[in-house]
C-alpha cells in the first residue's frame, strides 16, 4: 500500500469539516482535543495549515516523518503543511496548539528568522 495514501489528512485532527472559524489563527488547548484520544494523536498531516505547538508543562513524544523524538517543557514545535506528524502526551499536560493557513507561513518564517522543513 502507498504510505502517503494511508496517512490521514485533516484540517483539525479527527474532523472532516472545513476550517471551523473565520479567524486566520485557530488556537486551542491540547486538553480540548487530545483527551478525547487518550493523549495520543496518530500520524497525520494538514494540507494547508502550519501548526505551532507550545508545551508549557508536561512531556511526551513527537513523531515527525516516521521518527519519534521525546520532548519536555518548555518547548515550541513548528510543523509545516504536509509534514506527517503525531504526538503522545503525558496525561494532563499544559500544551497549546495554534494553526494558521500555510499561505501566512512565509511571513512567520521571516519574522522569526526560522525555516520550517521536515
LOKOLNU-211389 format. One record per atom (N, C-alpha, C): residue in three letters; atom name; x negated, y negated, z; residue number from 1. Coordinates in steps of 0.1 Angstrom, whole numbers, always signed. Example, Ala and Ser with C-alpha at 12.3 -4.5 7.8 and 13.67 -1.06 7.14 Angstrom:
BEGIN
[Ala N [-132 +57 +78] 1];
[Ala CA [-123 +45 +78] 1];
[Ala C [-132 +33 +78] 1];
[Ser N [-128 +22 +71] 2];
[Ser CA [-137 +11 +71] 2];
[Ser C [-129 +0 +79] 2];
This chain:
BEGIN
[Unk N [-8 +12 +0] 1];
[Unk CA [+0 +0 +0] 1];
[Unk C [-9 -12 +0] 1];
[Unk N [-5 -23 -7] 2];
[Unk CA [-12 -35 -8] 2];
[Unk C [-11 -42 +6] 2];
[Unk N [-22 -45 +13] 3];
[Unk CA [-22 -51 +26] 3];
[Unk C [-15 -64 +26] 3];
[Unk N [-17 -73 +16] 4];
[Unk CA [-11 -86 +15] 4];
[Unk C [+4 -85 +15] 4];
[Unk N [+10 -75 +9] 5];
[Unk CA [+24 -73 +9] 5];
[Unk C [+30 -68 +22] 5];
[Unk N [+21 -62 +30] 6];
[Unk CA [+26 -57 +43] 6];
[Unk C [+25 -67 +54] 6];
[Unk N [+19 -78 +52] 7];
[Unk CA [+18 -89 +62] 7];
[Unk C [+30 -98 +61] 7];
[Unk N [+38 -99 +72] 8];
[Unk CA [+50 -108 +71] 8];
[Unk C [+46 -123 +70] 8];
[Unk N [+54 -130 +63] 9];
[Unk CA [+52 -145 +61] 9];
[Unk C [+64 -152 +67] 9];
[Unk N [+61 -161 +76] 10];
[Unk CA [+72 -168 +83] 10];
[Unk C [+70 -183 +82] 10];
[Unk N [+81 -191 +84] 11];
[Unk CA [+79 -205 +88] 11];
[Unk C [+76 -205 +103] 11];
[Unk N [+85 -199 +111] 12];
[Unk CA [+83 -197 +125] 12];
[Unk C [+84 -182 +128] 12];
[Unk N [+75 -177 +136] 13];
[Unk CA [+74 -163 +138] 13];
[Unk C [+87 -156 +142] 13];
[Unk N [+91 -146 +134] 14];
[Unk CA [+103 -138 +137] 14];
[Unk C [+116 -144 +131] 14];
[Unk N [+115 -156 +125] 15];
[Unk CA [+127 -162 +119] 15];
[Unk C [+126 -163 +104] 15];
[Unk N [+137 -161 +97] 16];
[Unk CA [+137 -161 +83] 16];
[Unk C [+143 -174 +77] 16];
[Unk N [+147 -183 +85] 17];
[Unk CA [+153 -195 +80] 17];
[Unk C [+142 -206 +78] 17];
[Unk N [+147 -216 +71] 18];
[Unk CA [+137 -227 +67] 18];
[Unk C [+133 -235 +79] 18];
[Unk N [+124 -244 +77] 19];
[Unk CA [+119 -253 +87] 19];
[Unk C [+131 -259 +95] 19];
[Unk N [+131 -257 +108] 20];
[Unk CA [+143 -260 +116] 20];
[Unk C [+145 -274 +120] 20];
[Unk N [+136 -283 +116] 21];
[Unk CA [+136 -297 +121] 21];
[Unk C [+132 -307 +110] 21];
[Unk N [+138 -319 +111] 22];
[Unk CA [+134 -329 +101] 22];
[Unk C [+120 -335 +104] 22];
[Unk N [+115 -332 +116] 23];
[Unk CA [+102 -337 +120] 23];
[Unk C [+91 -331 +112] 23];
[Unk N [+80 -338 +111] 24];
[Unk CA [+68 -333 +104] 24];
[Unk C [+60 -324 +113] 24];
[Unk N [+62 -325 +126] 25];
[Unk CA [+54 -317 +135] 25];
[Unk C [+64 -310 +144] 25];
[Unk N [+62 -297 +145] 26];
[Unk CA [+70 -288 +154] 26];
[Unk C [+62 -283 +165] 26];
[Unk N [+65 -286 +177] 27];
[Unk CA [+58 -281 +189] 27];
[Unk C [+67 -274 +198] 27];
[Unk N [+61 -263 +204] 28];
[Unk CA [+68 -255 +214] 28];
[Unk C [+58 -249 +223] 28];
[Unk N [+63 -245 +235] 29];
[Unk CA [+55 -237 +244] 29];
[Unk C [+55 -222 +239] 29];
[Unk N [+44 -215 +242] 30];
[Unk CA [+43 -201 +238] 30];
[Unk C [+54 -193 +245] 30];
[Unk N [+58 -198 +258] 31];
[Unk CA [+68 -190 +265] 31];
[Unk C [+81 -189 +258] 31];
[Unk N [+85 -200 +251] 32];
[Unk CA [+98 -200 +244] 32];
[Unk C [+99 -189 +233] 32];
[Unk N [+88 -185 +227] 33];
[Unk CA [+89 -175 +217] 33];
[Unk C [+82 -162 +220] 33];
[Unk N [+70 -163 +225] 34];
[Unk CA [+62 -151 +228] 34];
[Unk C [+67 -142 +239] 34];
[Unk N [+74 -148 +249] 35];
[Unk CA [+80 -140 +259] 35];
[Unk C [+90 -130 +253] 35];
[Unk N [+97 -134 +242] 36];
[Unk CA [+106 -125 +235] 36];
[Unk C [+100 -113 +229] 36];
[Unk N [+86 -114 +227] 37];
[Unk CA [+79 -103 +220] 37];
[Unk C [+69 -97 +230] 37];
[Unk N [+71 -97 +243] 38];
[Unk CA [+62 -91 +253] 38];
[Unk C [+48 -97 +252] 38];
[Unk N [+47 -110 +249] 39];
[Unk CA [+35 -117 +249] 39];
[Unk C [+25 -112 +238] 39];
[Unk N [+30 -106 +228] 40];
[Unk CA [+22 -101 +217] 40];
[Unk C [+29 -105 +203] 40];
[Unk N [+21 -112 +195] 41];
[Unk CA [+26 -117 +182] 41];
[Unk C [+18 -109 +172] 41];
[Unk N [+25 -100 +164] 42];
[Unk CA [+18 -92 +154] 42];
[Unk C [+12 -101 +143] 42];
[Unk N [+3 -95 +136] 43];
[Unk CA [-4 -102 +124] 43];
[Unk C [+7 -107 +115] 43];
[Unk N [+6 -120 +111] 44];
[Unk CA [+15 -126 +101] 44];
[Unk C [+8 -138 +95] 44];
[Unk N [+15 -145 +87] 45];
[Unk CA [+9 -157 +81] 45];
[Unk C [+20 -167 +78] 45];
[Unk N [+16 -179 +76] 46];
[Unk CA [+25 -190 +72] 46];
[Unk C [+21 -195 +58] 46];
[Unk N [+30 -196 +49] 47];
[Unk CA [+26 -201 +35] 47];
[Unk C [+22 -215 +35] 47];
[Unk N [+29 -224 +42] 48];
[Unk CA [+26 -238 +40] 48];
[Unk C [+25 -246 +53] 48];
[Unk N [+22 -239 +64] 49];
[Unk CA [+20 -245 +77] 49];
[Unk C [+6 -243 +83] 49];
[Unk N [+1 -253 +89] 50];
[Unk CA [-11 -253 +97] 50];
[Unk C [-7 -252 +112] 50];
[Unk N [-13 -243 +119] 51];
[Unk CA [-9 -241 +133] 51];
[Unk C [-20 -245 +142] 51];
[Unk N [-17 -253 +153] 52];
[Unk CA [-27 -257 +163] 52];
[Unk C [-22 -251 +176] 52];
[Unk N [-31 -243 +182] 53];
[Unk CA [-27 -236 +194] 53];
[Unk C [-36 -241 +205] 53];
[Unk N [-30 -247 +216] 54];
[Unk CA [-37 -252 +227] 54];
[Unk C [-35 -243 +239] 54];
[Unk N [-45 -237 +244] 55];
[Unk CA [-44 -228 +256] 55];
[Unk C [-49 -237 +268] 55];
[Unk N [-39 -240 +276] 56];
[Unk CA [-42 -248 +288] 56];
[Unk C [-45 -239 +300] 56];
[Unk N [-38 -228 +301] 57];
[Unk CA [-41 -218 +312] 57];
[Unk C [-38 -204 +307] 57];
[Unk N [-46 -195 +310] 58];
[Unk CA [-44 -181 +306] 58];
[Unk C [-55 -176 +297] 58];
[Unk N [-53 -164 +292] 59];
[Unk CA [-63 -158 +283] 59];
[Unk C [-56 -148 +274] 59];
[Unk N [-63 -143 +265] 60];
[Unk CA [-58 -133 +256] 60];
[Unk C [-67 -130 +244] 60];
[Unk N [-62 -125 +233] 61];
[Unk CA [-69 -122 +221] 61];
[Unk C [-63 -128 +209] 61];
[Unk N [-71 -133 +200] 62];
[Unk CA [-66 -138 +188] 62];
[Unk C [-71 -129 +177] 62];
[Unk N [-63 -125 +167] 63];
[Unk CA [-67 -117 +156] 63];
[Unk C [-66 -127 +144] 63];
[Unk N [-78 -128 +137] 64];
[Unk CA [-79 -136 +125] 64];
[Unk C [-84 -128 +114] 64];
[Unk N [-76 -126 +104] 65];
[Unk CA [-80 -118 +92] 65];
[Unk C [-86 -104 +96] 65];
[Unk N [-79 -98 +106] 66];
[Unk CA [-83 -84 +110] 66];
[Unk C [-94 -83 +121] 66];
[Unk N [-99 -95 +125] 67];
[Unk CA [-110 -95 +135] 67];
[Unk C [-103 -100 +148] 67];
[Unk N [-105 -92 +159] 68];
[Unk CA [-99 -96 +172] 68];
[Unk C [-110 -102 +181] 68];
[Unk N [-107 -114 +186] 69];
[Unk CA [-116 -121 +195] 69];
[Unk C [-109 -126 +207] 69];
[Unk N [-116 -125 +219] 70];
[Unk CA [-110 -129 +231] 70];
[Unk C [-110 -145 +232] 70];
[Unk N [-101 -151 +239] 71];
[Unk CA [-101 -165 +242] 71];
[Unk C [-97 -167 +257] 71];
[Unk N [-101 -178 +262] 72];
[Unk CA [-97 -182 +276] 72];
[Unk C [-95 -197 +277] 72];
[Unk N [-89 -201 +287] 73];
[Unk CA [-86 -215 +289] 73];
[Unk C [-99 -223 +291] 73];
[Unk N [-99 -236 +289] 74];
[Unk CA [-91 -242 +279] 74];
[Unk C [-97 -241 +265] 74];
[Unk N [-89 -240 +255] 75];
[Unk CA [-94 -239 +241] 75];
[Unk C [-83 -243 +232] 75];
[Unk N [-87 -246 +220] 76];
[Unk CA [-79 -250 +209] 76];
[Unk C [-82 -241 +197] 76];
[Unk N [-72 -235 +191] 77];
[Unk CA [-74 -227 +179] 77];
[Unk C [-66 -234 +167] 77];
[Unk N [-73 -236 +156] 78];
[Unk CA [-66 -242 +144] 78];
[Unk C [-66 -231 +133] 78];
[Unk N [-54 -229 +129] 79];
[Unk CA [-51 -217 +120] 79];
[Unk C [-46 -223 +107] 79];
[Unk N [-53 -223 +96] 80];
[Unk CA [-48 -228 +83] 80];
[Unk C [-37 -220 +77] 80];
[Unk N [-30 -226 +67] 81];
[Unk CA [-20 -219 +60] 81];
[Unk C [-26 -206 +53] 81];
[Unk N [-18 -196 +52] 82];
[Unk CA [-21 -183 +46] 82];
[Unk C [-32 -175 +54] 82];
[Unk N [-37 -180 +65] 83];
[Unk CA [-46 -172 +73] 83];
[Unk C [-38 -162 +81] 83];
[Unk N [-42 -149 +79] 84];
[Unk CA [-35 -138 +87] 84];
[Unk C [-39 -139 +101] 84];
[Unk N [-30 -140 +110] 85];
[Unk CA [-33 -141 +124] 85];
[Unk C [-23 -135 +133] 85];
[Unk N [-27 -132 +145] 86];
[Unk CA [-18 -126 +156] 86];
[Unk C [-24 -129 +169] 86];
[Unk N [-16 -127 +180] 87];
[Unk CA [-21 -131 +193] 87];
[Unk C [-16 -120 +203] 87];
[Unk N [-23 -118 +214] 88];
[Unk CA [-19 -112 +226] 88];
[Unk C [-23 -121 +238] 88];
[Unk N [-13 -124 +245] 89];
[Unk CA [-15 -133 +257] 89];
[Unk C [-14 -126 +270] 89];
[Unk N [-21 -131 +280] 90];
[Unk CA [-19 -126 +293] 90];
[Unk C [-4 -131 +297] 90];
[Unk N [+2 -124 +306] 91];
[Unk CA [+16 -127 +310] 91];
[Unk C [+16 -141 +316] 91];
[Unk N [+26 -149 +311] 92];
[Unk CA [+29 -162 +316] 92];
[Unk C [+18 -173 +314] 92];
[Unk N [+12 -174 +302] 93];
[Unk CA [+1 -184 +300] 93];
[Unk C [+8 -198 +298] 93];
[Unk N [+0 -208 +300] 94];
[Unk CA [+5 -221 +296] 94];
[Unk C [-2 -225 +283] 94];
[Unk N [+5 -223 +272] 95];
[Unk CA [+0 -225 +259] 95];
[Unk C [+10 -232 +251] 95];
[Unk N [+6 -242 +243] 96];
[Unk CA [+14 -249 +234] 96];
[Unk C [+10 -247 +219] 96];
[Unk N [+20 -246 +211] 97];
[Unk CA [+17 -244 +196] 97];
[Unk C [+24 -255 +189] 97];
[Unk N [+16 -261 +180] 98];
[Unk CA [+22 -272 +171] 98];
[Unk C [+19 -267 +157] 98];
[Unk N [+29 -270 +148] 99];
[Unk CA [+28 -267 +134] 99];
[Unk C [+31 -279 +126] 99];
[Unk N [+23 -281 +115] 100];
[Unk CA [+26 -292 +106] 100];
[Unk C [+25 -287 +92] 100];
[Unk N [+32 -293 +83] 101];
[Unk CA [+31 -289 +69] 101];
[Unk C [+16 -289 +64] 101];
[Unk N [+13 -280 +56] 102];
[Unk CA [-1 -278 +50] 102];
[Unk C [-5 -291 +43] 102];
[Unk N [+4 -298 +37] 103];
[Unk CA [+1 -310 +29] 103];
[Unk C [-5 -321 +38] 103];
[Unk N [-3 -320 +51] 104];
[Unk CA [-8 -330 +60] 104];
[Unk C [-22 -326 +66] 104];
[Unk N [-26 -314 +64] 105];
[Unk CA [-38 -309 +70] 105];
[Unk C [-51 -316 +65] 105];
[Unk N [-52 -320 +52] 106];
[Unk CA [-64 -328 +49] 106];
[Unk C [-66 -340 +57] 106];
[Unk N [-56 -347 +60] 107];
[Unk CA [-57 -359 +69] 107];
[Unk C [-61 -355 +83] 107];
[Unk N [-56 -344 +88] 108];
[Unk CA [-60 -339 +101] 108];
[Unk C [-75 -335 +101] 108];
[Unk N [-79 -328 +91] 109];
[Unk CA [-93 -324 +90] 109];
[Unk C [-102 -336 +89] 109];
[Unk N [-99 -346 +82] 110];
[Unk CA [-107 -358 +81] 110];
[Unk C [-107 -365 +95] 110];
[Unk N [-96 -366 +101] 111];
[Unk CA [-95 -373 +114] 111];
[Unk C [-104 -366 +125] 111];
[Unk N [-103 -353 +125] 112];
[Unk CA [-110 -345 +135] 112];
[Unk C [-125 -341 +130] 112];
[Unk N [-128 -344 +118] 113];
[Unk CA [-141 -340 +112] 113];
[Unk C [-143 -325 +114] 113];
[Unk N [-132 -318 +111] 114];
[Unk CA [-132 -303 +112] 114];
[Unk C [-128 -297 +99] 114];
[Unk N [-134 -287 +95] 115];
[Unk CA [-129 -279 +83] 115];
[Unk C [-123 -267 +88] 115];
[Unk N [-111 -264 +84] 116];
[Unk CA [-104 -252 +88] 116];
[Unk C [-105 -242 +77] 116];
[Unk N [-110 -230 +80] 117];
[Unk CA [-110 -220 +70] 117];
[Unk C [-111 -206 +77] 117];
[Unk N [-106 -196 +70] 118];
[Unk CA [-107 -183 +75] 118];
[Unk C [-119 -176 +70] 118];
